Amino acid sequence: EIVLTQSPTTLSLSPGERATLSCRASQSVSSYLAWYQQKPGQAPRLLIYDASNRATGIPARFSGSGSGTDFTLTISSLEPEDFAVYYCQQRGNWPPLTFGGGTKVEIK
Amino acid sequence: VQLVESGGVVVQPGGSLRLSCAASGFTFEDYTMHWVRQTPGKGLEWVSLINWDGSSTFYAASVKGRFTISRDNSKNSLYMQMNSLRTEDTALYYCAKDKTAAGYYFDSWGQGTLVTVSS
């Protein structure tokens, strides 16, 4: 089973700042990695798939990069609505499909 | 796209439950569908998937042999039969639509149905 490790667990930033979130896989998943955003009381929302492709309707301030075992989600300038929990998920080596433990982006 | 789960209740360990998911707003039979669960302690966990016609199913090791996923394309509905329930199955269960026919990313989610396994 592929284990995805996200860091940091919590990221404290101010609106307008740049957020850099990391997801590391226990073995290569090629480029088959997605990122999701989840706000309290809501279901997750797909942001990025195949490491760097934005899902429909996702603003350009969200970008993804990486391949193999190391991946990054970058939010170029945080908007108030971006404070949430972010999860990575891999489909490169399955079953099972697996998720990381999440990074909470909180207001500093 | 709309996905509406139902069937979550409080059940005793060893009990059974059937979750349903009513889908609308897309051509249901064209997509693989998934169940994903979430707990405060373990985060998000993929549970199972079923391909477009139900001929292929996969399960997480934690539920294999106890849970059965199925679908009825004539009713635009997804199901999960849950048997031999354990306390660790307590979670919010989401129905999720695959991004493509078999992309194995989740591009639409329901709001979830809460399953509590407790004596």
HADDOCK unambig.tbl for C-alpha pairs under 7 A between the chains (distance, minus, plus):
assign (segid A and resid 42 and name CA) (segid B and resid 111 and name CA) 6.74 0.50 0.50
assign (segid A and resid 43 and name CA) (segid B and resid 109 and name CA) 6.25 0.50 0.50
assign (segid A and resid 43 and name CA) (segid B and resid 110 and name CA) 6.87 0.50 0.50
assign (segid A and resid 43 and name CA) (segid B and resid 111 and name CA) 5.78 0.50 0.50
assign (segid A and resid 45 and name CA) (segid B and resid 107 and name CA) 6.97 0.50 0.50
assign (segid A and resid 46 and name CA) (segid B and resid 106 and name CA) 6.70 0.50 0.50
assign (segid A and resid 46 and name CA) (segid B and resid 107 and name CA) 5.47 0.50 0.50
assign (segid A and resid 91 and name CA) (segid B and resid 104 and name CA) 6.17 0.50 0.50
assign (segid A and resid 96 and name CA) (segid B and resid 60 and name CA) 5.75 0.50 0.50
assign (segid A and resid 97 and name CA) (segid B and resid 46 and name CA) 6.07 0.50 0.50
assign (segid A and resid 98 and name CA) (segid B and resid 45 and name CA) 6.72 0.50 0.50
assign (segid A and resid 98 and name CA) (segid B and resid 46 and name CA) 6.47 0.50 0.50
assign (segid A and resid 99 and name CA) (segid B and resid 44 and name CA) 6.27 0.50 0.50
assign (segid A and resid 99 and name CA) (segid B and resid 45 and name CA) 6.65 0.50 0.50
assign (segid A and resid 101 and name CA) (segid B and resid 43 and name CA) 6.10 0.50 0.50
